[in-house]
Amino acid sequence: MQFRQMTYPALIVGALLLGTCATGIAAGDAARELAQAVYDAPNGDDFSSRAVMTLTEKGRSPREREMYTLRLDRGKGERWSLTRFTKPSDIEGVGLLTKDYPGDRNDQWLYLPALDRVRRVSSSRKGGRFVGSDLFFEDLRDREVDMDHHRLAGEEKVGKMTTKVLVSEPVDPENSVYTTRISWIHPKTLIPLRVDLYQRRSDEPVKRLRVKRIKRIQGFWTVLDSTMTDLRSGHVTRITQSVVKYNQGIPAQIFTSQALADDGAETQFRP
């Protein structure tokens, strides 16, 4: 899971904390400013992490998977990421490469070692579950601000934190499996501490993202512990990051479908 992090510009901080709507700016403008601030939050030119994904469901013991994630920010809405699993043996080597481009363009490839094949992930599979987790392929793609309509829905507490509630709905309903995203955004860090996700024919959220722990690392606010819960089944996917590094100078050639089939290609950049 990727999150936008930043210590955001003083102008936006002041506008949000003082109440932008009260100063005469339209509510939609204030909402879009917040969404853009979250999207633009500086999180390094590149990023790598070592993490554990834990899958929990009723009647079964938790299943743990070790994984690495590498990300490269190419600027102007172009962001590439690579996720690789290393344990247990039944998922070792499985990798997902995502390339997001400006606008509503992205490519995803999945590498399955058992077949020794790299497969393109069709856009029609954006609602498919990634390796049996509660993350859809869409959850691992970038989503630009103008792809949604945004509005503010006041302030609410998440734990002890006061957050801005941002409601986002797709401009084109066909380019998302979700009809609505409601995000509880912490103004200081610009991290969504909670996100409720709605789908068609559902008056209640179908999934919920919760951020459990954040920390400033190398000057960037970083999510270290988060969960995605399927609210219908109760299945939970938890991701805990144990080591994080920014700005290592990760080269672009790591993010190719050819390198995806060679798990040794990115080894030196794993934290």
Backbone bond lengths (Angstrom), bond angles and torsions (degrees), N, CA, C in turn:
res aa  C-N    CA-C-N  psi(-1)  N-CA   C-N-CA  omega(-1)  CA-C   N-CA-C  phi
1 M - - - 1.452 - - 1.521 109.23 -
2 Q 1.343 113.91 134.25 1.442 118.64 178.30 1.516 109.49 -108.99
3 F 1.354 115.84 141.78 1.444 120.64 176.47 1.512 108.62 -129.72
4 R 1.339 116.67 149.15 1.449 121.46 175.57 1.516 108.11 -85.51
5 Q 1.328 117.80 130.66 1.446 121.93 179.19 1.512 110.40 -127.32
6 M 1.348 117.42 147.03 1.443 120.00 174.75 1.515 110.54 -170.79
7 T 1.326 117.51 162.27 1.443 122.21 160.08 1.518 102.52 -101.84
8 Y 1.322 118.30 103.96 1.448 118.02 -161.01 1.516 113.56 -84.86
9 P 1.348 115.88 160.40 1.452 121.67 -169.96 1.515 113.40 -53.12
10 A 1.335 115.41 146.20 1.468 120.85 -176.94 1.518 111.73 -57.42
11 L 1.322 117.94 -35.87 1.454 120.90 -179.47 1.520 110.98 -61.07
12 I 1.326 116.69 -45.32 1.469 119.96 -179.12 1.517 110.19 -71.56
13 V 1.342 116.44 -39.30 1.468 119.53 178.36 1.519 109.76 -56.67
14 G 1.322 115.47 -50.20 1.451 119.17 -177.73 1.508 112.33 -62.22
15 A 1.328 116.89 -41.91 1.464 120.43 -178.85 1.519 111.04 -62.42
16 L 1.335 116.69 -44.16 1.458 119.79 -177.18 1.520 111.39 -69.97
17 L 1.317 116.95 -44.33 1.457 119.53 -175.31 1.519 111.98 -72.02
18 L 1.333 117.72 -28.26 1.451 120.45 179.66 1.518 112.57 -87.11
19 G 1.346 116.83 -14.60 1.456 120.36 178.82 1.509 110.54 93.90
20 T 1.331 115.67 87.38 1.452 120.65 -173.51 1.520 112.16 -59.10
21 C 1.314 119.16 -40.12 1.458 121.41 -176.01 1.528 110.73 -61.54
22 A 1.319 117.22 -34.73 1.446 120.62 -177.03 1.523 111.94 -68.43
23 T 1.314 118.66 -19.17 1.451 121.68 -179.27 1.507 111.78 -92.08
24 G 1.327 117.88 3.57 1.453 120.51 173.75 1.508 114.63 104.49
25 I 1.316 119.61 -5.53 1.452 121.74 177.46 1.526 108.53 -79.03
26 A 1.301 116.89 136.56 1.469 120.62 -177.17 1.512 110.63 -59.28
27 A 1.338 114.88 147.52 1.466 119.93 -178.57 1.520 111.28 -58.06
28 G 1.332 117.10 -39.19 1.458 119.78 179.59 1.512 112.13 -63.95
29 D 1.343 116.99 -36.45 1.461 120.56 177.53 1.520 110.87 -65.47
30 A 1.330 116.47 -42.53 1.461 120.72 179.24 1.519 110.57 -62.91
31 A 1.337 116.46 -41.02 1.462 120.43 179.67 1.518 110.69 -65.35
32 R 1.327 115.81 -43.08 1.466 118.93 179.93 1.519 110.55 -65.83
33 E 1.328 118.07 -38.07 1.462 121.14 177.80 1.535 110.47 -59.94
34 L 1.316 115.55 -42.60 1.465 118.94 179.22 1.522 110.35 -65.32
35 A 1.340 117.13 -46.14 1.464 120.54 179.06 1.521 110.95 -59.84
36 Q 1.337 117.15 -40.89 1.455 120.53 -179.94 1.515 111.20 -67.85
37 A 1.341 116.79 -38.59 1.462 120.35 178.39 1.523 111.37 -61.65
38 V 1.334 115.77 -41.63 1.471 119.71 177.71 1.522 109.94 -63.84
39 Y 1.331 116.57 -44.75 1.464 120.91 -178.51 1.531 111.70 -63.99
40 D 1.337 116.80 -38.61 1.466 121.79 -176.01 1.522 113.72 -86.17
41 A 1.325 117.24 -0.69 1.461 120.10 -176.21 1.523 110.82 -53.10
42 P 1.338 118.61 122.60 1.458 120.20 -178.74 1.522 111.74 -63.95
43 N 1.316 116.91 127.10 1.469 120.59 177.00 1.518 110.89 -137.54
44 G 1.332 114.63 37.01 1.453 120.03 174.14 1.515 113.13 86.71
45 D 1.323 114.75 158.78 1.467 119.87 175.45 1.521 110.82 -72.12
46 D 1.327 115.55 -30.95 1.459 120.19 173.69 1.522 109.35 -150.62
47 F 1.324 115.23 169.02 1.464 121.42 -171.04 1.514 108.41 -154.32
48 S 1.335 116.84 143.73 1.459 120.72 171.53 1.522 108.74 -143.65
49 S 1.327 116.05 148.95 1.457 119.38 -179.14 1.520 110.68 -148.06
50 R 1.330 114.86 152.97 1.458 122.04 169.58 1.513 106.76 -110.14
51 A 1.316 117.44 131.48 1.458 120.60 -172.50 1.520 111.17 -145.34
52 V 1.315 114.49 166.21 1.468 122.79 172.85 1.520 107.91 -121.13
53 M 1.319 115.39 128.42 1.458 121.71 172.54 1.525 107.99 -100.36
54 T 1.319 116.81 123.21 1.461 121.86 179.88 1.530 109.28 -114.68
55 L 1.343 116.11 124.53 1.463 122.17 178.98 1.517 108.60 -104.01
56 T 1.338 116.29 126.50 1.457 121.14 -177.56 1.523 110.04 -127.85
57 E 1.321 116.29 131.60 1.454 121.06 175.00 1.525 109.25 -146.69
58 K 1.298 114.77 158.25 1.458 119.88 -177.27 1.521 110.70 -63.19
59 G 1.329 115.36 137.13 1.451 120.93 175.35 1.517 115.02 83.75
60 R 1.336 117.92 1.40 1.467 121.18 179.29 1.516 110.11 -133.50
61 S 1.320 115.53 151.02 1.456 119.66 174.44 1.527 109.03 -71.73
62 P 1.338 117.95 147.68 1.459 120.52 178.51 1.523 111.21 -58.40
63 R 1.318 116.51 142.45 1.468 122.55 177.50 1.523 109.08 -111.14
64 E 1.330 116.36 129.10 1.458 120.75 -177.90 1.525 111.24 -109.09
65 R 1.324 115.31 142.15 1.463 122.31 177.43 1.524 108.51 -133.10
66 E 1.329 116.37 130.48 1.462 120.15 175.41 1.521 109.17 -90.21
67 M 1.331 116.18 141.50 1.451 119.99 -174.59 1.530 111.16 -151.32
68 Y 1.329 114.79 158.45 1.460 122.87 173.42 1.526 108.22 -123.72
69 T 1.316 115.50 145.34 1.458 120.79 174.42 1.519 109.03 -129.44
70 L 1.327 116.23 133.02 1.457 122.69 175.00 1.520 107.82 -122.40
71 R 1.334 116.90 142.28 1.453 121.21 -179.49 1.523 109.72 -137.68
72 L 1.319 115.79 145.71 1.460 122.64 177.85 1.518 108.66 -132.30
73 D 1.338 116.62 125.61 1.456 121.39 177.76 1.522 108.32 -96.92
74 R 1.319 116.60 114.51 1.462 122.26 -176.74 1.529 111.94 -92.48
75 G 1.336 117.21 -3.92 1.447 121.23 -179.76 1.525 112.73 83.96
76 K 1.351 115.78 160.44 1.467 122.98 176.03 1.534 112.52 53.44
77 G 1.324 116.45 41.55 1.453 120.08 175.28 1.515 115.23 81.85
78 E 1.338 117.81 9.43 1.470 120.53 179.66 1.521 109.03 -107.60
79 R 1.339 115.84 115.03 1.457 121.51 -176.11 1.521 108.97 -136.34
80 W 1.329 115.87 131.44 1.455 121.77 -178.05 1.525 109.04 -118.11
81 S 1.335 116.83 145.02 1.464 120.29 177.51 1.524 110.54 -144.72
82 L 1.324 114.92 152.87 1.459 122.49 179.18 1.525 108.18 -136.10
83 T 1.324 116.82 126.36 1.457 122.40 175.01 1.519 108.76 -117.23
84 R 1.347 115.88 131.97 1.465 121.48 -177.83 1.526 109.34 -132.19
85 F 1.338 116.11 132.32 1.462 121.09 175.87 1.529 109.71 -95.13
86 T 1.336 115.54 141.53 1.472 120.34 -179.20 1.523 113.23 -119.92
87 K 1.317 118.08 -18.23 1.468 122.70 177.58 1.510 108.13 -152.05
88 P 1.390 116.08 151.53 1.465 131.00 -3.59 1.519 111.24 -76.99
89 S 1.323 115.15 -173.91 1.464 120.90 -171.91 1.526 113.07 -63.16
90 D 1.351 117.48 -29.98 1.465 118.22 -176.00 1.524 113.65 -73.51
91 I 1.334 116.66 -11.02 1.467 120.16 178.92 1.527 111.43 -125.69
92 E 1.313 116.81 1.05 1.466 121.36 -177.54 1.533 110.75 -57.23
93 G 1.324 115.53 130.50 1.459 121.17 177.23 1.506 115.35 90.28
94 V 1.337 117.90 -16.83 1.464 120.12 178.44 1.523 109.08 -60.35
95 G 1.330 115.85 133.32 1.458 119.17 -178.06 1.507 111.97 -138.24
96 L 1.328 115.84 151.34 1.460 122.20 175.72 1.517 108.91 -127.35
97 L 1.316 116.37 125.55 1.463 123.22 176.53 1.521 108.35 -109.88
98 T 1.318 116.19 126.50 1.465 121.66 178.69 1.521 109.04 -122.89
99 K 1.325 116.32 129.98 1.464 121.46 175.29 1.527 108.02 -123.48
100 D 1.325 114.92 114.42 1.456 121.33 177.46 1.521 109.23 -102.71
101 Y 1.322 115.72 134.30 1.457 122.08 -178.42 1.521 109.13 -118.25
102 P 1.341 117.84 167.44 1.466 119.64 178.61 1.528 111.35 -56.14
103 G 1.330 115.49 140.80 1.455 119.74 -177.76 1.514 111.16 80.04
104 D 1.315 115.36 -160.16 1.467 121.41 -176.32 1.523 111.53 -90.61
105 R 1.349 116.04 53.10 1.464 120.86 -179.77 1.514 109.17 -124.88
106 N 1.319 115.72 132.63 1.459 119.82 173.37 1.520 109.24 -158.89
107 D 1.314 114.34 157.91 1.460 121.96 175.38 1.521 108.30 -129.09
108 Q 1.320 115.51 142.63 1.460 120.78 174.90 1.519 109.31 -135.46
109 W 1.346 114.86 140.04 1.460 121.44 176.17 1.521 108.30 -130.51
110 L 1.320 115.75 140.46 1.458 122.31 178.82 1.521 108.31 -117.12
111 Y 1.344 116.51 128.87 1.467 121.16 177.16 1.520 109.36 -104.48
112 L 1.345 115.56 126.04 1.462 122.36 179.11 1.531 108.21 -116.37
113 P 1.339 117.92 106.10 1.469 121.13 -176.76 1.526 113.42 -58.14
114 A 1.341 117.59 -35.32 1.463 120.28 -177.51 1.523 111.20 -59.84
115 L 1.335 116.11 -31.06 1.465 120.87 178.62 1.519 111.62 -100.93
116 D 1.343 115.84 -9.27 1.465 122.71 -174.47 1.529 110.25 49.14
117 R 1.333 114.17 48.17 1.466 119.60 -177.99 1.523 110.89 -136.28
118 V 1.321 114.80 143.81 1.461 122.03 171.36 1.521 107.03 -101.16
119 R 1.317 116.82 123.45 1.455 121.25 -178.79 1.520 110.13 -116.66
120 R 1.318 116.59 134.94 1.453 120.14 173.46 1.528 108.75 -72.19
121 V 1.335 115.64 136.85 1.459 120.90 177.38 1.519 107.60 -89.16
122 S 1.310 116.70 116.06 1.454 122.12 -178.47 1.523 110.71 -65.04
123 S 1.330 116.22 145.43 1.463 120.32 177.18 1.523 111.23 -60.64
124 S 1.319 117.29 -23.17 1.459 120.84 179.12 1.536 111.62 -72.20
125 R 1.338 115.97 -12.08 1.467 120.12 179.81 1.523 112.41 -97.87
126 K 1.336 117.78 14.46 1.464 119.14 -176.38 1.526 112.49 -60.13
127 G 1.344 116.89 -21.50 1.456 120.13 176.49 1.514 113.57 -94.49
128 G 1.344 116.85 6.83 1.464 120.79 177.19 1.513 111.45 -77.19
129 R 1.318 116.54 148.38 1.462 120.96 -178.82 1.527 110.60 -80.36
130 F 1.310 116.02 132.64 1.455 122.14 -179.74 1.523 109.18 -79.40
131 V 1.332 116.53 116.19 1.468 125.78 -179.75 1.534 112.24 43.24
132 G 1.321 117.25 42.68 1.453 121.37 174.83 1.513 115.35 74.40
133 S 1.335 117.40 10.02 1.464 120.69 179.30 1.523 109.93 -89.14
134 D 1.332 116.12 -175.16 1.458 121.07 176.90 1.522 111.90 -90.92
135 L 1.325 116.81 9.57 1.456 122.42 176.54 1.520 109.21 -94.17
136 F 1.305 116.82 124.49 1.452 120.62 171.80 1.525 108.82 -80.37
137 F 1.323 117.13 159.09 1.458 119.94 174.93 1.528 110.17 -57.54
138 E 1.321 117.37 -33.73 1.470 119.83 177.64 1.520 111.89 -62.83
139 D 1.331 117.47 -33.89 1.464 120.66 -179.48 1.524 111.95 -63.68
140 L 1.317 116.91 -20.22 1.464 121.94 -177.64 1.519 111.59 -99.46
141 R 1.323 116.99 7.12 1.457 121.91 177.58 1.520 109.94 -105.07
142 D 1.323 114.79 156.27 1.450 121.08 176.59 1.524 109.17 -76.29
143 R 1.328 116.15 151.37 1.468 119.77 176.60 1.520 108.20 -137.87
144 E 1.321 116.30 113.09 1.455 120.75 -176.55 1.523 111.47 -75.86
145 V 1.313 114.76 156.40 1.468 121.59 -172.36 1.524 112.02 -59.33
146 D 1.332 118.15 -42.89 1.464 120.79 -174.67 1.527 113.62 -75.46
147 M 1.318 117.46 -0.50 1.459 119.77 174.86 1.528 111.59 -79.31
148 D 1.344 116.29 -8.62 1.461 120.82 -177.95 1.522 111.23 -131.34
149 H 1.333 115.51 154.35 1.460 122.49 163.98 1.531 106.55 -86.88
150 H 1.344 116.92 141.30 1.461 120.55 -177.06 1.526 110.23 -128.01
151 R 1.344 114.95 145.52 1.458 119.97 171.71 1.526 108.89 -148.45
152 L 1.321 114.91 150.43 1.458 120.72 177.99 1.520 109.60 -88.83
153 A 1.330 116.17 141.72 1.464 121.62 -178.96 1.528 110.59 -124.20
154 G 1.341 115.84 35.17 1.456 120.10 175.24 1.521 113.60 90.32
155 E 1.323 114.55 -160.24 1.463 122.56 -179.85 1.522 109.40 -121.45
156 E 1.336 115.91 145.84 1.459 121.18 175.60 1.518 109.15 -146.44
157 K 1.314 115.18 156.56 1.463 121.22 176.62 1.525 109.88 -86.03
158 V 1.319 115.65 136.75 1.457 122.40 166.50 1.524 104.90 -118.24
159 G 1.321 115.68 104.56 1.457 118.52 -169.04 1.523 108.22 65.40
160 K 1.334 116.76 -124.92 1.456 121.55 178.49 1.521 112.61 -96.49
161 M 1.328 115.97 -0.47 1.461 121.15 -174.82 1.528 111.28 -93.06
162 T 1.321 116.75 131.53 1.460 121.38 172.52 1.517 108.57 -83.88
163 T 1.315 116.70 129.34 1.471 121.30 -175.79 1.527 110.67 -125.83
164 K 1.338 115.29 157.77 1.455 122.97 170.39 1.526 107.54 -92.02
165 V 1.333 117.14 130.66 1.461 121.45 -178.29 1.532 108.63 -95.46
166 L 1.332 115.65 118.36 1.459 122.33 -176.73 1.523 109.40 -114.46
167 V 1.332 116.41 124.00 1.464 121.95 178.47 1.526 108.00 -104.19
168 S 1.336 116.96 126.05 1.464 122.21 -177.15 1.524 109.54 -127.10
169 E 1.340 115.16 132.31 1.468 121.25 -179.98 1.522 109.47 -132.04
170 P 1.329 118.68 138.24 1.460 121.36 -175.56 1.532 113.06 -60.16
171 V 1.326 115.32 136.95 1.464 119.93 171.66 1.526 109.28 -64.89
172 D 1.335 116.04 -43.54 1.462 123.13 175.77 1.523 108.09 -110.31
173 P 1.319 118.14 105.38 1.467 120.53 -176.94 1.521 113.56 -58.04
174 E 1.332 117.60 -19.71 1.456 120.12 -176.97 1.527 113.31 -79.27
175 N 1.342 118.22 -13.56 1.462 117.98 -176.39 1.524 113.40 -97.71
176 S 1.331 116.70 15.72 1.461 120.38 176.49 1.521 110.55 -149.44
177 V 1.318 115.90 147.13 1.468 119.91 174.18 1.527 110.29 -81.48
178 Y 1.338 115.92 -8.57 1.462 120.14 -179.32 1.521 110.34 -105.74
179 T 1.330 115.65 143.61 1.459 120.35 175.10 1.522 111.36 -91.31
180 T 1.337 116.17 -27.89 1.463 120.96 -177.84 1.528 109.26 -150.95
181 R 1.340 114.53 141.29 1.457 121.73 169.39 1.524 106.98 -121.73
182 I 1.317 117.24 126.54 1.460 120.62 174.41 1.530 107.00 -113.41
183 S 1.340 115.92 120.26 1.464 122.01 -173.97 1.521 110.43 -116.85
184 W 1.316 116.21 131.26 1.455 123.29 174.96 1.532 106.84 -98.80
185 I 1.326 116.70 102.40 1.462 121.72 -168.85 1.523 110.76 -103.37
186 H 1.330 115.54 127.37 1.458 121.70 178.43 1.530 108.62 -78.86
187 P 1.344 119.02 116.67 1.461 120.55 -172.78 1.528 114.77 -61.29
188 K 1.328 118.56 -33.95 1.460 119.94 -176.83 1.514 112.18 -69.44
189 T 1.320 117.34 -43.35 1.462 121.10 -175.54 1.522 113.32 -100.79
190 L 1.330 117.13 -16.64 1.468 124.07 -174.99 1.526 112.54 63.08
191 I 1.315 116.38 25.22 1.461 120.96 176.02 1.534 109.22 -96.09
192 P 1.337 118.43 129.94 1.467 120.00 172.09 1.535 109.24 -68.86
193 L 1.318 116.94 114.71 1.460 120.94 -179.23 1.520 111.76 -80.89
194 R 1.328 115.59 -19.32 1.460 121.42 176.79 1.527 107.68 -152.87
195 V 1.320 116.34 141.29 1.462 121.27 174.24 1.525 107.80 -136.90
196 D 1.330 116.59 123.36 1.464 122.04 174.08 1.522 108.42 -100.35
197 L 1.334 116.36 133.35 1.460 122.36 -174.26 1.526 109.87 -117.95
198 Y 1.333 115.44 127.43 1.458 122.07 -177.31 1.529 109.87 -112.84
199 Q 1.329 115.41 150.14 1.458 121.20 175.27 1.525 110.25 -125.96
200 R 1.315 115.94 172.92 1.457 121.11 -178.78 1.529 110.97 -59.45
201 R 1.310 114.30 145.97 1.469 122.34 178.31 1.527 111.83 60.26
202 S 1.343 115.95 33.74 1.458 119.98 178.52 1.530 109.03 -139.31
203 D 1.339 116.26 118.85 1.458 120.65 177.50 1.523 111.78 -85.55
204 E 1.320 116.50 -11.30 1.459 122.13 179.43 1.527 108.83 -115.78
205 P 1.340 117.76 153.32 1.472 119.00 177.57 1.524 111.03 -62.24
206 V 1.321 115.87 143.55 1.463 120.63 179.13 1.523 111.65 -95.15
207 K 1.345 115.91 -25.27 1.472 120.03 177.74 1.524 108.70 -139.94
208 R 1.323 115.43 157.33 1.468 120.78 178.32 1.524 110.01 -141.73
209 L 1.319 114.61 125.85 1.460 121.90 173.11 1.520 108.65 -95.83
210 R 1.331 116.84 131.58 1.465 121.39 175.08 1.512 109.35 -128.15
211 V 1.319 115.49 133.04 1.464 121.58 176.33 1.521 108.10 -97.27
212 K 1.322 115.90 124.15 1.458 121.43 -173.88 1.531 112.92 -98.81
213 R 1.344 116.27 -31.55 1.466 118.91 -175.85 1.524 109.93 -150.85
214 I 1.325 116.10 134.23 1.464 121.41 174.24 1.528 108.89 -129.99
215 K 1.322 115.46 156.51 1.461 120.79 -179.56 1.524 108.64 -154.63
216 R 1.340 116.28 145.88 1.457 119.76 175.73 1.526 108.85 -83.77
217 I 1.321 116.84 120.73 1.458 123.32 -179.96 1.521 108.67 -124.65
218 Q 1.307 116.96 125.02 1.468 122.85 -177.58 1.535 111.11 51.30
219 G 1.336 115.89 32.96 1.457 120.93 177.48 1.508 114.61 88.20
220 F 1.355 118.91 -1.30 1.459 121.90 -177.62 1.530 110.01 -114.09
221 W 1.331 116.52 131.14 1.457 119.82 173.98 1.524 109.13 -67.05
222 T 1.320 115.95 129.43 1.456 121.87 -170.59 1.524 110.58 -132.17
223 V 1.318 116.66 133.69 1.466 121.66 175.84 1.522 108.64 -81.58
224 L 1.330 116.64 122.24 1.460 120.91 -178.70 1.526 113.09 -105.95
225 D 1.319 117.27 -19.76 1.468 120.26 -177.15 1.520 108.15 -148.29
226 S 1.338 116.69 122.52 1.462 120.60 -179.19 1.519 109.80 -149.47
227 T 1.330 115.56 158.63 1.463 120.85 177.61 1.529 109.84 -132.23
228 M 1.322 115.32 145.97 1.458 122.32 168.87 1.525 106.65 -118.73
229 T 1.320 116.62 123.20 1.465 121.66 -175.68 1.519 110.42 -115.47
230 D 1.320 116.13 130.55 1.458 121.74 169.48 1.524 105.85 -81.89
231 L 1.328 116.54 108.37 1.459 120.51 -172.38 1.517 113.48 -72.60
232 R 1.323 117.67 -13.43 1.465 120.36 177.72 1.526 111.41 -86.28
233 S 1.327 116.74 -43.12 1.466 119.85 -177.06 1.523 113.29 -95.57
234 G 1.336 116.54 -20.97 1.457 120.15 -175.09 1.515 113.49 84.56
235 H 1.330 118.61 -0.76 1.462 123.06 177.80 1.523 109.18 -66.05
236 V 1.343 116.24 136.60 1.466 121.47 -176.22 1.523 110.40 -126.70
237 T 1.315 115.94 134.86 1.461 122.33 171.73 1.524 107.76 -113.48
238 R 1.320 115.63 120.12 1.468 120.90 179.43 1.526 109.29 -113.21
239 I 1.321 116.56 134.91 1.465 121.36 177.15 1.520 108.62 -122.35
240 T 1.332 115.60 120.46 1.460 121.61 177.85 1.519 108.62 -118.20
241 Q 1.328 115.69 122.43 1.459 121.15 -179.77 1.529 109.13 -95.45
242 S 1.317 115.84 125.49 1.466 120.35 -176.51 1.524 112.43 -98.77
243 V 1.334 117.60 -31.94 1.473 121.55 179.57 1.520 107.76 -136.48
244 V 1.331 116.11 133.42 1.459 121.65 -179.16 1.525 109.23 -135.52
245 K 1.334 116.59 137.32 1.464 121.40 175.72 1.526 109.48 -134.94
246 Y 1.321 115.11 141.11 1.455 121.61 175.78 1.533 109.99 -115.47
247 N 1.313 114.63 154.14 1.462 122.95 168.81 1.532 113.91 54.54
248 Q 1.336 115.01 54.76 1.462 120.33 175.66 1.526 112.60 -88.28
249 G 1.330 116.51 -11.30 1.460 119.19 -173.60 1.519 111.52 81.56
250 I 1.329 117.71 41.70 1.469 121.84 179.91 1.530 108.63 -65.62
251 P 1.330 118.56 126.94 1.472 120.85 -176.75 1.516 112.87 -77.96
252 A 1.323 115.65 154.23 1.460 121.59 -178.15 1.522 112.27 -64.20
253 Q 1.354 117.71 -28.59 1.468 119.66 -175.91 1.521 113.44 -67.59
254 I 1.342 117.19 -11.55 1.467 119.97 174.25 1.529 110.13 -68.73
255 F 1.320 116.27 -26.63 1.462 121.32 -172.78 1.527 110.75 -101.53
256 T 1.321 115.94 61.98 1.458 122.14 175.78 1.518 108.87 -130.59
257 S 1.317 116.44 157.97 1.460 119.75 179.63 1.524 110.62 -65.23
258 Q 1.346 117.39 -28.87 1.467 120.45 177.70 1.530 110.39 -68.67
259 A 1.346 116.51 -44.22 1.463 120.19 178.90 1.525 111.04 -68.34
260 L 1.319 116.77 -28.88 1.461 120.57 178.58 1.523 111.49 -59.51
261 A 1.323 117.01 -32.74 1.463 121.89 -179.83 1.523 112.44 -81.47
262 D 1.325 117.87 -2.18 1.464 122.99 -179.57 1.519 108.26 -125.71
263 D 1.348 116.65 96.66 1.460 118.37 -174.96 1.521 113.00 -69.10
264 G 1.332 117.25 -8.46 1.461 119.81 175.82 1.516 112.76 -80.51
265 A 1.328 116.69 -14.35 1.467 120.28 -175.01 1.521 112.31 -63.08
266 E 1.357 117.00 -35.83 1.453 119.11 -175.83 1.524 113.74 -102.91
267 T 1.350 117.68 3.71 1.460 121.10 -171.07 1.535 113.18 -54.05
268 Q 1.337 117.50 -43.80 1.461 119.59 -174.50 1.526 112.28 -68.09
269 F 1.314 117.83 -14.70 1.458 120.27 -179.52 1.515 112.76 -101.70
270 R 1.336 116.55 1.65 1.459 119.34 173.44 1.516 109.43 -72.78
271 P 1.328 118.54 137.75 1.488 120.05 -178.39 1.523 111.80 -74.42
